[in-house]
């Protein structure tokens, strides 16, 4: 969690792996929770056209999202909220 010029942002490193036998695209929603477990934001990560067995690791803008405006900078926990997979 950071406060960038008055905007609360969430940051993570997200790895998406294609465990199928064909090329797929993925959209994952990551829930970001404060140290008390309350949801304070989310990250939407997208990886297009991953070949069978291929992985993509997203950081920076590819794994940054919004947070509640009153969120204080500091550590947070992340959990996968949902994943959608589409043939490419």
N, C-alpha and C positions, 0 to 999 in steps of 0.2 A: 504494500500500500504506500502510495506517495501522494503528496500534495504538490502538484505542478502548477504554479501560478494561480492558485485558488481553485483548481480542479482536482478532485479526488480521483485517483486512478488505481487500477489493480494491474499487477504484472505477474507473469508466471512463465515457466518453461513447460511447453506442452509437446508430448511426443505422440504421434498418431501412427499406428502400424496397421497395414493391410494384411490380415490373416487369411484372406480368401485366395482363390486360385485365378482371379481375373482382376483387371485394372478397375479401381474404385476411387470415388471422390468422397470426402468426409466433411461433415460439419459437426463440431462438438461444442456444447455449452458447458462451461465450467462455473460452478457456484463458488463464490469467494465468501468465506465466513470469518468473523472476528474471533478473538481468543475465547469468547463466551459461546461460540457456535451460532450466533445470529448471522443471517445472510446479509451481506453489506454490498455485494456487487456481483458482476458476472463478466466472463470472458467468452467471446465467441471465436473459435479457432476453425479455420478452413484449410483443407489440403486437397488439391485437385489432382486427379489422374495418378494415384499411387499404384505402381505395378504390384503384382502378386508378391508378397513377402517384403515389400519395401516399407521403410519408415521415414517420416519427416518430423524434425524437431523444430518447433516454432518458438521464437523469443521476440523481444522488442515489440514493434507494432503488430506483429502477427499473433501476439499473445498478451495484448493489453486491452483492458476494458474499463467500464465506468464503475463508480462506487457511489454510495449515498453521500450527499453533500456534507454531512456532518462527520464523516469518517476521518479518524485521526491516522496519520502515517504510522506504519509499524508492521509487524508480522501478521500473517493471516494464514488460514488453511484453505485448501482447494479440494473440491470433490467434483466428479463428473456428474452433471445433471442429466445430460442426454447426448446421444450420438446418432446422427443420421448418415446412412451410407447410400450412395447412388452409383450405379454402373457408369463407367466412363467410356 
